Amino acid sequence: MNIDERIYQVLKRTFSIPLSWENWGDTESFLEWTSLDSMAVLEFLAALEQEFHFRFPAQDLSLDLLTSRSRLVRYLTERVNEG
């Protein structure tokens, strides 16, 4: 499973949303599928950290990163390949 697919699965699990893989392909912002209040952002962040066995450094965290599919895929691809 590639990083994009893993993010998709984490998002679906975390928010229990009816998002198909086909619709995921057209998604840029997760805000299209769910509203992210502060608790939801923390849940999603924790789920991503668990899935990827990676702690996001505080200086890297931004709502833009955690709501943008392309940015998050690129970011995690870089970090996973570093480790």
N, C-alpha and C positions, 0 to 999 in steps of 0.2 A: 504494500500500500504506500503510495507516495505522500508527501507532506500535505498537498492540497486535499487529498482524500481523508487524511487523518484529521485535519482541521474541520472539515465537513462533518465527520463523525462526532467530534468533540462538541461542535455547535449544536448538532441535533440532540445529542445526549443531554447536554447541559440545559437546554431550553425546551426540550420536547416539542420541537416545531415540525410541521409537516412539509419539509423541504426535500424535494426530489433532487437527485444528482443532476438532472437536466436543468432544473431551475438554478441550481448552484452554479452551473457553468455561466449563467448570465448575471450572476450576482457580483457586485463590487463591494457594496457596503452591507455589513451584517444588519445595519439598522433598517434595511428593507424587510427583514424577517422578524426582528425582535427589538424591543426597546431595551436599552441597557442603562439601568439605574446603577448607582454605585455598588450595590450588593451583587447585581448581575455581572458587572464587570469583574468583580473579585472572584465570583464563582467560575466564570469563563477563564480567567487568568490561572486560577488554581487547577482547573481541568487541563488546560494547555501544558502547564508545568508538569503535571502528572503524566500526561500522554508522552511528552517529549523528554522527560527526565532532565529538565533544564529549568534553571531559575532565571527569570527575567531580571536583569539589573535595574534598579530603580531609575537610573538615568535614561534607560531606554523606553520606559513605559510612557505611553501617551494614548489618549482615546483614539486618535487617528490610526495608530498602529493596530489597536485591538478591534477596530471596526472595519478595517479595509482588508479585504481578501488578498489582493495582490501584494500589499505591503507586508502582511503577516506571512504569507507564503515565502516571499523573498527573504524576510528577516529570519524566519526559522530555518530555511534552506541554508543560509549562510552560517547560522549558529550550529546546526546539526553537523554540517560538513567540517566545522572547526574542531569539533570534539571527536 
